[in-house]
Amino acid sequence: MLLETIEKENDIKKIPLEQMPVLAQEIRDFLLESLSKTGGHLASNLGAVELTMALHYVFSLPKDKIIWDVGHQSYTHKILTGRKDGFKNLRQYGGLSGFPKREESPCDAYDTGHSSTSISAGVGYVCASKVSGEEYHVVSVIGDGALTGGMAYEALNNAASLNKNFVIVLNDNKMSISENVGGISSYLSNLRTAESYTDLKSEVKKTLNKVPGIGPVMVQRIHKTKDSIKQLMIPGMFFEDMGIKYLGPVNGHDCGRMIQIFQEAKKVNGPVLVHVQTEKGRGYEPARKHPARFHGTSAFNLEHGIPLKTGGKANYTDIFSTVMLKLADRIPNLVALTAAMPDGTGLKRFRNRFPQRFFDVGIAEEHAVTCAAGMALGGMIPVVAIYSSFLQRAVDQIIEDVCLQNLHVIFAIDRAGLVGSDGETHQGCFDLSYLSMIPNMTVLAPKNKWELSDMLKFAVRYQGPIAIRYPRGEAYDGLEEYREPMVYGKSELIFEGEETALLSVGSMVETAVEVREKLKADKINATLVNARFIKPLDTKILDRLALKHKKIVTMEENVKNGGFGMAVSEYMQEYHPEVKVQIIALPDAFITHGNPKLLKAKAGIDADSIYGAIKEAEKR
C-alpha cells in the first residue's frame, strides 16, 4: 500500500503523480475505518483529502507553515506527517487531538479550534518572517463557511498590503457545519458557475477553432492562460479588487491540477487566494448526503452509517428545542438566532416551523449578539442559541450592545462545562465568570430537564439580559419532585441538614446528590441547595445557612477564578467569617480532550473526588 510508505512529513513527494488518486482512496479508506470506531470529524476530512495531499506535495514541512482554519479538516495532514498510528486513540484522553496541536508535531503551525482565525495567523507569520529574515512559505486554509466570520475580512484587508508571498486557500464546499447562508455564499456560488465567462469562453473557442492553421494553436495558448481571462471576465472580482490575486476556481479533487496551481501561487510576490471547490463527505455516500450529521460523529456502522449508540434519554438540547416550539406557539414576537448551528443548538425544528422568525447569521457570534440587540429594540424577544465556547467570542457585544442598554435578550448557552472529545478549544469552562462580571446580566443554570423548561419560561417573562447555561449530553431526570416556582434571585433548598451545606450550580446538583449520599454513610447529614441563580447571588440563603452550618461547599462546572464559589466566599468572608467555604471548581488550566467522566475525575469535580476533598479538608 502507498499509505504504508508515508512515515513522516514530505514522504508524499516520493509518490508518483499518477499514483495520487490511489493514495487518496487509501487515505479515505483509512479514515472511514478509523473514525467508524472512534468517531470524529468525518465529512470535512473526507472532502479535504486531495487538497491536503497537493499542499504537502508542493510545500515543505515543517519549514513552510500550513494553518488550518478551525482545524476539523486536518486528519489527512496528521496522516501525512507520520501520525497515522495515533488514530486508534483519536480524541481520547492522552491520545491524538482532533485538531492541530503544536505539542503533537512541529508540522502543526498553529493551534486551532475556533473559526475565521487562519488568515490573521498567516499574516502574523508572514510579518514575522519579514522581520526575522527567515524564508518560508505561509499557507492559510479557510473554508467558505469561515468566511462568514468578520475577522476573516479584517485579515484579508491587512493581507492585501503585504509585499511578500502569502497563499490563502479557500476550501469551498458550500458548507460550514450546516449549509452556508448569506451574501458571501451567494458570491461564491456565482464564482462557481460564472455563466458569462463560461458562455463567452465556449463561443471564443468555437470561433477560433474555425480559423485555418493558427486557430487551434491560439485556443491552446488561451487555455493555458484561462485563469487570467477569468479574472477579466467574472464581474465584481472581490478579492482582486482588494489587491489579492485570485486563482481558480479549481477542482479540489484533482490533485494534479491543484499541484500546478499551488506551484504557481507560491511564486506570487504578495497575497494570492486559490479558490478550491471540494465536496464535503466525498467518497462515503452517507456523509455526502448528510454532511451536517457526519460533521462530528460518534462511532458508527461503516456499512450503513448508523451510529452504534442510539436512543437513550433526551439531552438538554432536545429539551430546549421542544420548549422553544411551545413558547413560539404562544408568543408571536419570540425569535431565534444562531451562528451557523441550527442542528447543534436544537433550532432546526424551530426553523422548520417558524422560518420567518428564525435567523442563521453564519459563523459570526459577535454579529448575532448585536443583531439580537437590534431585534429587542424593535419589539422582539430574541433567543440567541450559541455554544459556551463560541459565545466567549462575543463578550464585548454582550457588554456594550446588550447589557449596557439593559435589553431583553435571552442567551441559551449550550455545551457549558466539559464537553469532552474536542478538547481545550471547546470546553465551556468560562461562561459563569465572564457573564457574572457584567452589570445588568442575570445568569441561571438548571439542575434537570424540567428546570431548563421552567427557566426558559421565566426568561421570556423577565425584562433584561438573561443567560441560561446547560451542559452537553443526557438531561438529568432526577429530583423531579423538587420543582419550586422560579423566583428572581432565589435558590432552591432541596434537602435540609446541618453542619455542612452543599451549594451546587446546574449540572453539579446531580453530583451533589451523590456526594450527599457518601457523606450520609459517615453520619454527616448535609444540606443540599440548588443555586439556580449564579447572578444575582442569593444572599438570603447564605444568611440562613450561616445559622446552622459551619461549612459551605460550593460546586460548579466552571473555572474557579471569577466563578460562583468565589462570589459566595467573598460574601461569607465579609458577613459570616466564622463559616468556612470550600470551593469545588475547575482548575486554572486549559483542559485537554477525553471522555467527560474521566476529565471530571482528573479535574477533581466528580463525586468521589469531591467527597475525598471534603474529608481531607476536615482532617486539616
C-alpha positions as CSV (number, residue, x, y, z in Angstrom):
1,M,0.0,0.0,0.0
2,L,1.2,3.5,-0.8
3,L,-0.1,4.7,2.6
4,E,2.4,2.5,4.3
5,T,5.3,4.4,2.7
6,I,4.2,7.6,4.4
7,E,6.1,7.6,7.7
8,K,6.9,11.2,8.1
9,E,6.4,14.7,6.7
10,N,7.4,15.2,3.0
11,D,7.3,11.5,2.2
12,I,4.4,12.2,-0.1
13,K,6.9,13.9,-2.5
14,K,8.2,10.4,-3.4
15,I,4.8,9.3,-4.7
16,P,4.5,9.5,-8.5
17,L,1.8,11.9,-9.6
18,E,-0.1,9.3,-11.5
19,Q,-0.4,7.3,-8.2
20,M,-2.0,10.2,-6.3
21,P,-5.6,9.0,-6.8
22,V,-4.7,5.6,-5.4
23,L,-3.2,7.3,-2.3
24,A,-6.3,9.4,-1.9
25,Q,-8.5,6.4,-1.9
26,E,-6.3,4.6,0.6
27,I,-6.5,7.7,2.9
28,R,-10.3,7.8,2.6
29,D,-10.5,4.1,3.4
30,F,-8.3,4.5,6.4
31,L,-10.3,7.5,7.7
32,L,-13.6,5.6,7.3
33,E,-12.2,2.5,9.1
34,S,-10.7,4.5,11.9
35,L,-13.5,7.0,12.5
36,S,-16.2,4.4,12.4
37,K,-14.6,3.0,15.6
38,T,-13.6,6.3,17.4
39,G,-15.9,8.9,16.0
40,G,-14.6,12.3,14.9
41,H,-14.9,15.0,12.2
42,L,-15.7,12.8,9.2
43,A,-17.4,14.8,6.4
44,S,-14.9,17.7,6.4
45,N,-11.9,15.4,6.3
46,L,-13.2,13.3,3.5
47,G,-13.7,16.4,1.5
48,A,-10.1,17.7,2.0
49,V,-8.0,14.7,1.2
50,E,-6.7,15.7,-2.3
51,L,-6.4,19.3,-1.2
52,T,-4.1,18.3,1.7
53,M,-2.1,16.0,-0.5
54,A,-1.4,18.7,-3.0
55,L,-0.3,21.2,-0.3
56,H,2.1,18.6,1.2
57,Y,3.4,17.8,-2.3
58,V,4.2,21.5,-3.1
59,F,5.3,22.9,0.3
60,S,8.0,21.6,2.6
61,L,7.0,21.0,6.3
62,P,7.8,22.0,9.0
63,K,9.7,24.8,7.4
64,D,6.7,26.1,5.5
65,K,3.6,26.8,7.6
66,I,0.2,25.4,6.8
67,I,-2.5,26.9,9.1
68,W,-5.9,25.1,9.1
69,D,-8.9,27.3,9.9
70,V,-10.9,25.6,12.7
71,G,-8.8,22.5,12.1
72,H,-11.5,19.9,11.9
73,Q,-10.2,19.1,8.4
74,S,-6.7,18.3,9.4
75,Y,-6.8,14.5,9.7
76,T,-5.1,13.9,6.3
77,H,-2.4,16.4,7.4
78,K,-1.8,14.4,10.5
79,I,-1.6,11.2,8.5
80,L,0.9,12.7,6.0
81,T,3.1,13.9,8.9
82,G,3.6,10.5,10.5
83,R,0.7,10.3,13.0
84,K,-1.4,7.5,11.3
85,D,-0.8,5.1,14.2
86,G,-2.3,7.6,16.7
87,F,-5.7,7.4,15.1
88,K,-6.6,4.4,17.2
89,N,-6.8,6.8,20.2
90,L,-8.2,9.8,18.3
91,R,-9.8,12.4,20.7
92,Q,-9.3,10.1,23.7
93,Y,-7.5,11.2,26.9
94,G,-3.8,11.1,26.2
95,G,-4.4,10.3,22.6
96,L,-4.3,12.2,19.3
97,S,-6.1,15.5,19.2
98,G,-8.9,16.1,16.7
99,F,-7.4,19.5,15.9
100,P,-3.9,20.8,15.0
101,K,-1.8,21.0,18.1
102,R,1.8,22.2,18.2
103,E,2.8,20.0,21.0
104,E,2.0,17.0,18.8
105,S,4.1,17.9,15.9
106,P,6.3,20.7,14.6
107,C,4.3,20.4,11.4
108,D,1.3,21.9,13.2
109,A,2.0,25.6,12.8
110,Y,-1.0,26.9,14.8
111,D,-3.4,25.5,17.5
112,T,-6.9,26.0,16.2
113,G,-10.5,25.0,17.1
114,H,-12.5,28.2,16.5
115,S,-13.4,29.7,13.2
116,S,-12.1,32.5,10.9
117,T,-8.7,32.9,12.5
118,S,-6.3,31.3,9.9
119,I,-5.8,34.4,7.7
120,S,-4.9,36.6,10.7
121,A,-2.4,34.0,12.0
122,G,-1.0,33.7,8.5
123,V,-0.5,37.4,8.2
124,G,1.3,37.3,11.5
125,Y,3.7,34.6,10.3
126,V,4.4,36.5,7.1
127,C,5.2,39.6,9.1
128,A,7.4,37.7,11.4
129,S,9.4,36.2,8.5
130,K,10.0,39.7,7.1
131,V,11.4,40.9,10.5
132,S,13.4,37.8,11.2
133,G,14.7,37.4,7.7
134,E,13.8,33.7,7.8
135,E,12.5,32.4,4.5
136,Y,9.5,30.2,4.4
137,H,6.1,30.0,2.7
138,V,2.8,30.6,4.7
139,V,-0.5,28.9,3.7
140,S,-3.8,29.6,5.4
141,V,-6.6,27.2,4.5
142,I,-10.0,28.6,5.2
143,G,-13.4,27.2,4.5
144,D,-16.2,29.2,2.8
145,G,-18.2,28.8,6.0
146,A,-15.4,30.6,8.0
147,L,-15.6,33.5,5.5
148,T,-18.9,34.4,7.1
149,G,-16.9,35.5,10.2
150,G,-15.9,39.1,10.2
151,M,-12.4,38.5,11.5
152,A,-11.6,36.9,8.2
153,Y,-12.3,40.2,6.4
154,E,-10.2,42.2,8.8
155,A,-7.3,39.8,8.0
156,L,-7.9,40.0,4.2
157,N,-7.8,43.8,4.4
158,N,-4.5,43.6,6.2
159,A,-3.1,40.8,3.9
160,A,-3.7,43.0,0.8
161,S,-0.9,45.3,2.0
162,L,1.7,42.5,2.1
163,N,4.5,42.6,-0.5
164,K,5.6,39.0,0.4
165,N,4.2,35.7,-0.7
166,F,1.2,34.6,1.3
167,V,-1.1,31.8,0.0
168,I,-4.8,31.7,1.1
169,V,-6.6,28.6,0.1
170,L,-10.4,28.9,0.0
171,N,-11.8,25.5,0.6
172,D,-15.3,26.0,-0.9
173,N,-17.7,23.1,-0.2
174,K,-20.9,25.2,0.3
175,M,-20.9,24.2,4.0
176,S,-19.8,25.2,7.4
177,I,-21.5,22.6,9.7
178,S,-24.9,23.3,8.2
179,E,-25.4,24.8,4.7
180,N,-23.9,28.2,4.3
181,V,-26.1,31.3,4.3
182,G,-25.7,34.9,3.4
183,G,-24.0,37.1,0.8
184,I,-20.6,35.5,0.7
185,S,-22.3,32.2,-0.1
186,S,-24.2,33.8,-3.0
187,Y,-21.0,35.4,-4.2
188,L,-19.0,32.2,-4.2
189,S,-21.9,30.5,-5.9
190,N,-21.6,33.0,-8.7
191,L,-17.9,32.4,-8.9
192,R,-18.5,28.6,-9.2
193,T,-20.8,29.0,-12.2
194,A,-19.7,32.2,-13.8
195,E,-22.0,31.7,-16.7
196,S,-20.9,34.8,-18.5
197,Y,-17.4,33.6,-18.5
198,T,-18.3,30.1,-19.4
199,D,-20.5,31.1,-22.3
200,L,-18.0,33.5,-23.7
201,K,-15.2,31.0,-23.5
202,S,-17.2,28.5,-25.4
203,E,-18.1,30.9,-28.2
204,V,-14.5,32.2,-28.4
205,K,-13.2,28.6,-28.6
206,K,-15.7,27.7,-31.4
207,T,-14.8,30.8,-33.4
208,L,-11.0,30.4,-33.1
209,N,-11.1,26.7,-34.0
210,K,-12.6,27.7,-37.4
211,V,-9.5,29.9,-38.2
212,P,-7.3,27.8,-40.6
213,G,-3.8,27.0,-39.3
214,I,-3.4,29.2,-36.3
215,G,-6.9,28.8,-34.7
216,P,-6.1,25.6,-32.7
217,V,-2.8,27.0,-31.5
218,M,-4.5,30.2,-30.2
219,V,-7.1,28.0,-28.4
220,Q,-4.3,26.1,-26.7
221,R,-2.5,29.2,-25.6
222,I,-5.7,30.8,-24.3
223,H,-6.4,27.6,-22.4
224,K,-3.1,27.9,-20.6
225,T,-3.9,31.5,-19.5
226,K,-7.6,30.8,-18.6
227,D,-7.1,32.0,-15.1
228,S,-6.1,35.4,-16.3
229,I,-9.0,35.6,-18.7
230,K,-11.3,34.5,-15.9
231,Q,-10.1,37.4,-13.8
232,L,-11.1,39.8,-16.6
233,M,-14.4,38.3,-17.3
234,I,-16.0,37.4,-14.0
235,P,-17.8,40.5,-12.7
236,G,-17.1,42.0,-9.3
237,M,-13.8,40.3,-8.6
238,F,-14.0,40.9,-4.9
239,F,-10.6,39.5,-4.0
240,E,-8.8,41.2,-6.9
241,D,-10.4,44.5,-6.0
242,M,-8.9,44.2,-2.5
243,G,-5.5,43.7,-4.0
244,I,-5.3,39.9,-3.6
245,K,-4.5,37.9,-6.7
246,Y,-7.3,35.3,-7.4
247,L,-6.6,31.9,-8.9
248,G,-9.4,29.4,-9.6
249,P,-11.8,28.0,-9.1
250,V,-10.1,24.7,-9.3
251,N,-11.4,21.1,-8.8
252,G,-10.4,20.2,-5.2
253,H,-10.4,16.5,-6.1
254,D,-7.9,16.9,-9.0
255,C,-4.6,16.5,-7.2
256,G,-2.5,17.2,-10.3
257,R,-4.3,20.4,-11.2
258,M,-4.0,21.7,-7.6
259,I,-0.3,20.9,-7.5
260,Q,0.1,23.0,-10.7
261,I,-1.9,26.0,-9.3
262,F,-0.2,25.8,-5.8
263,Q,3.2,25.9,-7.6
264,E,2.1,29.0,-9.4
265,A,0.7,30.5,-6.3
266,K,3.9,30.2,-4.3
267,K,5.7,32.3,-6.9
268,V,3.5,35.3,-6.4
269,N,5.2,38.2,-4.7
270,G,2.2,39.1,-2.5
271,P,-1.0,37.7,-1.3
272,V,-2.8,35.2,-3.5
273,L,-6.1,33.4,-3.0
274,V,-6.6,29.9,-4.5
275,H,-10.3,29.0,-4.8
276,V,-10.7,25.3,-4.4
277,Q,-14.0,23.5,-4.8
278,T,-14.5,20.4,-2.8
279,E,-17.3,18.1,-1.8
280,K,-17.9,17.5,1.9
281,G,-18.2,13.8,2.7
282,R,-16.7,12.8,-0.6
283,G,-16.2,9.0,-1.0
284,Y,-18.8,7.9,1.5
285,E,-22.4,8.2,0.5
286,P,-24.0,8.7,3.9
287,A,-21.6,11.5,4.7
288,R,-22.0,13.1,1.3
289,K,-25.8,13.1,1.6
290,H,-25.8,14.1,5.3
291,P,-22.7,16.3,5.8
292,A,-24.1,18.0,8.9
293,R,-24.8,14.7,10.7
294,F,-21.3,13.5,9.8
295,H,-19.6,16.7,10.7
296,G,-18.8,15.4,14.1
297,T,-19.9,11.9,14.5
298,S,-19.7,9.2,17.2
299,A,-18.7,5.6,16.3
300,F,-20.9,4.3,13.5
301,N,-21.7,1.2,11.4
302,L,-19.5,1.6,8.4
303,E,-21.8,-0.2,6.0
304,H,-24.9,1.9,6.7
305,G,-23.6,4.9,8.5
306,I,-25.9,4.4,11.5
307,P,-24.5,5.4,15.0
308,L,-23.5,2.4,17.1
309,K,-25.0,4.1,20.2
310,T,-28.6,5.2,19.6
311,G,-31.6,6.1,21.8
312,G,-31.0,7.0,25.4
313,K,-32.5,9.8,27.4
314,A,-33.4,13.2,25.9
315,N,-30.5,15.7,26.1
316,Y,-30.6,19.3,27.2
317,T,-30.5,20.4,23.5
318,D,-33.7,18.4,22.8
319,I,-35.5,19.9,25.8
320,F,-34.5,23.4,24.7
321,S,-35.8,22.6,21.2
322,T,-39.1,21.4,22.4
323,V,-39.8,24.2,24.8
324,M,-38.9,26.8,22.2
325,L,-41.6,25.4,19.9
326,K,-44.2,25.6,22.6
327,L,-43.2,29.1,23.6
328,A,-43.2,30.3,20.0
329,D,-46.7,29.0,19.5
330,R,-48.0,31.3,22.3
331,I,-45.6,34.3,21.8
332,P,-45.6,35.7,18.3
333,N,-42.7,38.1,18.8
334,L,-40.3,35.3,20.1
335,V,-37.5,34.9,17.6
336,A,-34.4,32.7,17.5
337,L,-30.8,33.3,16.3
338,T,-27.9,31.0,15.9
339,A,-24.4,31.3,14.4
340,A,-24.3,28.6,11.7
341,M,-25.5,25.8,14.0
342,P,-29.3,25.2,13.7
343,D,-28.7,21.5,14.2
344,G,-26.3,21.6,17.1
345,T,-28.2,24.1,19.1
346,G,-31.6,22.4,18.6
347,L,-33.2,25.2,16.5
348,K,-33.7,23.1,13.3
349,R,-37.3,22.3,14.3
350,F,-37.9,26.0,15.2
351,R,-36.6,26.9,11.7
352,N,-38.9,24.5,10.0
353,R,-42.0,25.6,12.0
354,F,-41.3,29.3,12.1
355,P,-39.0,30.1,9.1
356,Q,-39.8,33.9,9.3
357,R,-38.8,34.1,12.9
358,F,-35.5,32.1,12.6
359,F,-32.2,33.7,11.7
360,D,-28.9,32.0,11.0
361,V,-26.2,34.7,10.7
362,G,-23.3,32.4,9.8
363,I,-20.2,31.9,11.8
364,A,-20.5,35.4,13.3
365,E,-21.2,35.3,17.0
366,E,-20.4,39.0,17.5
367,H,-22.9,40.0,14.8
368,A,-25.5,37.6,16.3
369,V,-25.4,39.3,19.7
370,T,-25.6,42.8,18.3
371,C,-28.3,41.8,15.8
372,A,-30.3,40.4,18.7
373,A,-29.9,43.8,20.5
374,G,-31.5,45.5,17.5
375,M,-34.3,43.0,17.4
376,A,-35.0,43.6,21.1
377,L,-35.2,47.3,20.4
378,G,-37.6,46.5,17.6
379,G,-40.0,44.8,19.9
380,M,-38.9,41.2,19.5
381,I,-37.8,38.7,22.3
382,P,-34.7,37.2,20.7
383,V,-33.2,33.9,21.9
384,V,-29.5,33.6,21.0
385,A,-28.5,30.0,21.0
386,I,-24.7,29.5,20.9
387,Y,-22.3,27.1,22.5
388,S,-20.5,28.3,25.6
389,S,-17.0,28.2,24.0
390,F,-18.2,30.2,21.0
391,L,-20.2,32.8,22.9
392,Q,-16.9,34.0,24.5
393,R,-16.0,35.4,21.1
394,A,-18.8,38.0,21.6
395,V,-18.1,39.2,25.1
396,D,-17.7,42.8,24.0
397,Q,-21.0,42.8,22.2
398,I,-22.8,41.3,25.2
399,I,-21.3,44.1,27.4
400,E,-21.7,47.1,25.1
401,D,-24.7,46.3,22.9
402,V,-27.0,44.2,25.2
403,C,-26.2,44.8,28.9
404,L,-25.2,48.5,28.7
405,Q,-28.7,49.1,27.1
406,N,-30.3,46.6,29.5
407,L,-32.1,44.9,26.6
408,H,-34.3,41.8,26.9
409,V,-32.1,39.3,25.1
410,I,-32.1,35.7,26.1
411,F,-28.8,33.7,25.8
412,A,-29.3,29.9,25.5
413,I,-25.8,28.6,26.2
414,D,-25.4,25.0,25.1
415,R,-22.3,22.8,25.8
416,A,-21.5,24.6,29.1
417,G,-18.9,22.8,31.2
418,L,-16.7,19.9,30.0
419,V,-17.7,18.7,26.5
420,G,-15.0,16.1,26.1
421,S,-13.5,14.9,22.8
422,D,-13.0,18.3,21.1
423,G,-10.7,19.4,23.9
424,E,-9.4,22.8,25.1
425,T,-10.9,25.0,22.4
426,H,-14.4,23.7,23.0
427,Q,-14.7,23.2,26.8
428,G,-17.3,25.6,28.1
429,C,-15.4,26.5,31.3
430,F,-15.5,30.3,31.4
431,D,-19.1,31.5,30.9
432,L,-20.1,31.8,34.6
433,S,-17.0,34.0,35.0
434,Y,-17.3,36.3,32.0
435,L,-21.1,36.7,32.3
436,S,-21.2,37.3,36.0
437,M,-18.9,40.3,35.8
438,I,-21.3,42.2,33.5
439,P,-23.8,44.7,35.1
440,N,-27.5,44.0,34.3
441,M,-26.8,40.4,33.4
442,T,-28.8,37.6,35.1
443,V,-27.3,34.1,34.9
444,L,-29.1,30.8,35.6
445,A,-28.3,27.1,35.4
446,P,-30.9,24.3,35.6
447,K,-30.5,21.2,37.8
448,N,-32.5,18.9,35.5
449,K,-34.6,18.8,32.4
450,W,-37.7,20.2,34.0
451,E,-35.9,23.2,35.4
452,L,-34.5,24.1,32.0
453,S,-38.1,24.3,30.8
454,D,-39.0,26.5,33.8
455,M,-36.0,28.7,33.3
456,L,-36.8,29.4,29.6
457,K,-40.3,30.3,30.5
458,F,-39.0,32.6,33.3
459,A,-36.5,34.2,30.9
460,V,-39.3,35.1,28.4
461,R,-41.2,36.8,31.1
462,Y,-38.1,38.6,32.5
463,Q,-37.2,42.1,31.3
464,G,-33.5,42.5,30.7
465,P,-30.4,40.5,29.6
466,I,-30.6,36.9,30.9
467,A,-28.4,33.8,30.2
468,I,-29.2,30.1,30.8
469,R,-26.3,27.7,30.6
470,Y,-26.7,24.0,30.3
471,P,-24.4,21.0,29.6
472,R,-23.9,18.7,26.7
473,G,-25.4,15.2,26.9
474,E,-28.3,13.5,28.6
475,A,-30.5,15.7,30.7
476,Y,-30.7,14.7,34.4
477,D,-34.2,13.5,35.2
478,G,-33.7,13.1,39.0
479,L,-35.3,15.3,41.7
480,E,-38.4,15.6,39.6
481,E,-40.5,16.1,42.7
482,Y,-38.4,19.3,43.6
483,R,-39.8,22.0,41.3
484,E,-40.3,25.2,43.3
485,P,-41.6,28.1,41.2
486,M,-38.9,30.3,39.7
487,V,-38.5,33.5,41.7
488,Y,-35.9,36.0,40.7
489,G,-32.6,35.6,42.6
490,K,-33.9,32.8,44.8
491,S,-32.2,29.4,45.3
492,E,-34.0,26.1,45.9
493,L,-33.5,24.3,49.2
494,I,-33.7,20.6,48.4
495,F,-32.5,18.7,51.5
496,E,-32.1,20.5,54.8
497,G,-29.4,19.2,57.2
498,E,-26.8,20.7,59.4
499,E,-23.1,21.4,59.8
500,T,-22.2,21.1,56.1
501,A,-24.1,22.6,53.2
502,L,-23.6,21.6,49.5
503,L,-24.4,24.7,47.3
504,S,-24.4,23.5,43.8
505,V,-24.8,25.0,40.3
506,G,-26.6,23.4,37.4
507,S,-25.1,20.1,36.3
508,M,-23.3,19.8,39.6
509,V,-26.6,19.3,41.5
510,E,-26.7,15.7,40.3
511,T,-23.1,15.2,41.5
512,A,-24.1,16.9,44.9
513,V,-26.8,14.2,45.4
514,E,-24.1,11.5,45.1
515,V,-21.7,13.4,47.4
516,R,-24.5,13.8,50.0
517,E,-25.2,10.1,50.0
518,K,-21.5,9.4,50.6
519,L,-21.4,11.8,53.5
520,K,-24.5,10.2,55.0
521,A,-22.5,7.0,55.3
522,D,-20.2,9.0,57.6
523,K,-23.2,10.2,59.7
524,I,-23.0,13.6,58.1
525,N,-26.4,15.0,57.2
526,A,-25.5,17.6,54.7
527,T,-27.9,20.3,53.4
528,L,-28.3,20.4,49.6
529,V,-29.1,23.7,47.8
530,N,-29.7,24.1,44.1
531,A,-28.3,27.6,43.5
532,R,-30.4,28.2,40.3
533,F,-29.1,31.8,40.1
534,I,-25.4,32.4,39.7
535,K,-26.1,36.1,39.4
536,P,-27.7,37.7,41.3
537,L,-26.3,35.8,44.3
538,D,-29.0,34.6,46.7
539,T,-27.5,36.2,49.9
540,K,-30.7,35.4,51.9
541,I,-30.0,31.6,51.6
542,L,-26.4,32.3,52.6
543,D,-27.5,34.2,55.7
544,R,-29.8,31.3,56.5
545,L,-27.1,28.7,56.0
546,A,-24.8,30.6,58.3
547,L,-27.2,30.0,61.3
548,K,-26.8,26.2,61.3
549,H,-23.7,25.4,59.3
550,K,-20.0,25.6,59.9
551,K,-19.1,24.9,56.3
552,I,-20.4,25.6,52.8
553,V,-19.1,23.6,49.9
554,T,-19.7,25.3,46.5
555,M,-19.8,23.1,43.4
556,E,-19.6,24.4,39.8
557,E,-18.5,23.1,36.3
558,N,-16.7,26.4,35.6
559,V,-13.2,27.7,36.4
560,K,-12.7,28.9,40.0
561,N,-11.5,32.4,39.1
562,G,-14.4,34.7,38.9
563,G,-16.9,31.9,39.3
564,F,-19.8,31.2,41.7
565,G,-17.7,29.8,44.5
566,M,-15.6,32.9,44.7
567,A,-18.7,35.1,44.9
568,V,-20.0,33.0,47.8
569,S,-16.7,33.0,49.5
570,E,-16.4,36.8,49.2
571,Y,-19.8,37.3,50.7
572,M,-19.3,34.9,53.6
573,Q,-15.9,36.4,54.5
574,E,-17.5,39.8,54.8
575,Y,-20.7,38.9,56.6
576,H,-20.1,35.4,58.2
577,P,-16.4,34.9,58.6
578,E,-16.9,32.1,61.0
579,V,-18.3,29.9,58.2
580,K,-15.7,28.1,56.1
581,V,-16.2,28.0,52.3
582,Q,-14.7,25.2,50.3
583,I,-14.8,25.9,46.5
584,I,-15.1,22.9,44.1
585,A,-14.5,24.1,40.6
586,L,-12.4,23.5,37.5
587,P,-8.7,24.3,37.8
588,D,-6.9,27.4,36.3
589,A,-5.9,25.4,33.3
590,F,-7.0,24.5,29.8
591,I,-8.5,21.0,29.9
592,T,-7.5,18.5,27.2
593,H,-9.7,16.2,25.2
594,G,-11.1,13.0,26.6
595,N,-14.2,11.3,28.0
596,P,-16.1,13.8,30.1
597,K,-16.4,11.4,33.1
598,L,-12.7,10.9,33.0
599,L,-12.0,14.6,32.7
600,K,-14.2,15.4,35.6
601,A,-12.3,12.9,37.8
602,K,-9.0,14.3,36.6
603,A,-10.2,17.8,37.4
604,G,-11.5,16.8,40.8
605,I,-15.2,17.6,40.3
606,D,-16.7,14.1,40.2
607,A,-18.5,12.7,43.3
608,D,-15.6,10.6,44.6
609,S,-13.1,13.5,44.3
610,I,-15.4,16.0,46.0
611,Y,-16.1,13.6,48.8
612,G,-12.4,13.0,49.2
613,A,-11.7,16.7,49.2
614,I,-14.3,17.4,51.9
615,K,-12.9,14.6,54.1
616,E,-9.3,15.9,53.6
617,A,-10.3,19.4,54.5
618,E,-11.9,18.1,57.7
619,K,-8.6,16.5,58.7
620,R,-6.8,19.7,58.1
